[in-house]
Amino acid sequence: MLKKLIFSNDQTYSTLSFLLVLNENLVSEKQELLGLFDQIINNNKFDNEIKNLIIFKKLIFQSSFSNESELLEIAKPLISTETVWKPHVLLLMGDYFASKKENMKAKDFYLQILSSKGLQKDFYELARSKLSEITND
């Protein structure tokens, strides 16, 4: 029933159904979940920030099993635009590379946060802390 709602392309009920499936782990197959993400993202008319949030959720989901190029491809539209999700994506990507011990790549993402203007103070402090951690490794 939930999948039927997801494919109905109703921006409210499709999205809520999908989030229920995702949050309750009702589908365990990664490829099927990725297909459902794409269904929601590509077939519903959302406000830009809502669409960006869903893309960010997809990035979080894929960060545990996808390779660098796949993650960067998903992150690209969020990093290249001014969205409220950009600093979150930069932190996630920095953390991803730091976990892989690719400190130079991680540093690049953390520095992008520090060079951003108008963010909440917490983002700057977190980026500084993360930079300090990778510098001391």
C-alpha positions as CSV (number, residue, x, y, z in Angstrom):
1,M,0.0,0.0,0.0
2,L,2.8,2.4,0.9
3,K,4.6,1.8,-2.4
4,K,1.4,2.4,-4.3
5,L,1.2,5.8,-2.5
6,I,4.8,6.5,-3.3
7,F,4.2,6.0,-7.0
8,S,1.0,8.1,-7.0
9,N,3.2,11.2,-7.2
10,D,1.2,13.1,-4.6
11,Q,3.8,15.4,-3.2
12,T,2.5,15.1,0.4
13,Y,1.4,11.4,0.6
14,S,4.1,10.0,-1.6
15,T,6.7,11.7,0.5
16,L,5.2,10.7,3.8
17,S,4.8,7.1,2.6
18,F,8.4,7.0,1.5
19,L,9.7,8.5,4.7
20,L,7.7,5.9,6.7
21,V,9.2,3.1,4.5
22,L,12.7,4.5,5.0
23,N,12.5,5.3,8.7
24,E,10.9,2.0,9.7
25,N,13.2,-0.1,7.4
26,L,10.3,-1.6,5.6
27,V,12.4,-2.1,2.5
28,S,15.9,-3.6,3.1
29,E,17.1,-3.8,-0.5
30,K,19.4,-0.7,-1.1
31,Q,18.8,-0.6,-4.9
32,E,15.0,-0.6,-4.3
33,L,15.3,2.2,-1.8
34,L,17.5,4.2,-4.2
35,G,14.8,3.7,-6.8
36,L,12.2,5.0,-4.4
37,F,14.3,8.1,-3.6
38,D,14.6,8.8,-7.3
39,Q,10.9,8.3,-7.7
40,I,10.1,10.9,-5.1
41,I,12.8,13.4,-6.2
42,N,12.1,13.2,-9.9
43,N,8.3,12.9,-10.0
44,N,7.0,15.4,-7.4
45,K,6.9,19.2,-7.5
46,F,8.5,20.4,-4.3
47,D,9.7,23.7,-3.0
48,N,13.5,23.7,-3.8
49,E,14.5,23.4,-0.1
50,I,12.2,20.4,0.4
51,K,13.7,18.7,-2.7
52,N,17.2,19.6,-1.4
53,L,16.3,18.0,2.0
54,I,15.3,14.7,0.2
55,I,18.5,14.8,-1.8
56,F,20.4,15.3,1.4
57,K,18.6,12.3,3.0
58,K,19.6,10.3,0.0
59,L,23.2,11.4,0.4
60,I,23.1,10.3,4.1
61,F,21.6,7.0,3.2
62,Q,24.2,6.3,0.5
63,S,27.2,7.5,2.5
64,S,27.5,4.2,4.2
65,F,27.9,2.1,1.0
66,S,28.6,4.3,-2.0
67,N,31.9,5.2,-3.5
68,E,33.4,8.7,-3.6
69,S,32.3,9.6,-7.1
70,E,28.6,8.5,-6.5
71,L,28.5,10.6,-3.3
72,L,30.0,13.7,-5.0
73,E,27.5,13.4,-7.8
74,I,24.6,13.4,-5.4
75,A,26.2,16.2,-3.3
76,K,27.0,18.4,-6.4
77,P,23.7,20.2,-6.8
78,L,23.6,21.0,-3.0
79,I,27.2,22.2,-2.9
80,S,27.0,24.3,-6.0
81,T,23.9,26.3,-4.9
82,E,23.0,28.4,-2.0
83,T,20.7,26.2,0.0
84,V,20.2,25.8,3.7
85,W,21.5,22.2,3.4
86,K,24.8,23.2,1.9
87,P,26.7,23.4,5.2
88,H,25.2,20.1,6.3
89,V,26.4,18.5,3.0
90,L,29.9,20.0,3.4
91,L,30.2,18.6,6.9
92,L,28.9,15.2,5.8
93,M,31.4,15.1,2.9
94,G,34.2,16.3,5.2
95,D,33.4,13.6,7.7
96,Y,33.1,11.0,4.9
97,F,36.7,11.7,3.7
98,A,38.0,12.0,7.3
99,S,36.6,8.6,8.1
100,K,38.5,7.3,5.0
101,K,41.7,9.0,6.2
102,E,41.7,11.2,3.2
103,N,42.5,14.3,5.2
104,M,43.3,16.7,2.4
105,K,39.8,16.1,0.8
106,A,38.2,16.4,4.2
107,K,40.1,19.6,4.9
108,D,38.8,21.1,1.6
109,F,35.2,20.6,2.7
110,Y,35.7,21.9,6.2
111,L,37.4,25.0,4.8
112,Q,34.4,25.7,2.5
113,I,32.3,25.9,5.7
114,L,34.8,28.4,7.2
115,S,34.7,30.5,4.1
116,S,30.9,30.6,4.0
117,K,29.2,33.7,5.2
118,G,26.1,33.9,7.4
119,L,26.1,30.4,8.9
120,Q,25.2,29.6,12.4
121,K,28.1,29.9,14.8
122,D,27.9,26.1,15.5
123,F,28.9,25.3,11.9
124,Y,32.1,27.3,12.1
125,E,33.0,25.8,15.5
126,L,32.3,22.3,14.3
127,A,34.4,22.8,11.1
128,R,37.3,24.2,13.2
129,S,37.1,21.3,15.5
130,K,37.1,18.8,12.7
131,L,40.0,20.5,11.1
132,S,41.9,20.4,14.3
133,E,41.2,16.7,14.7
134,I,42.5,15.8,11.2
135,T,45.5,18.1,11.6
136,N,46.5,16.4,14.8
137,D,46.3,12.9,13.3
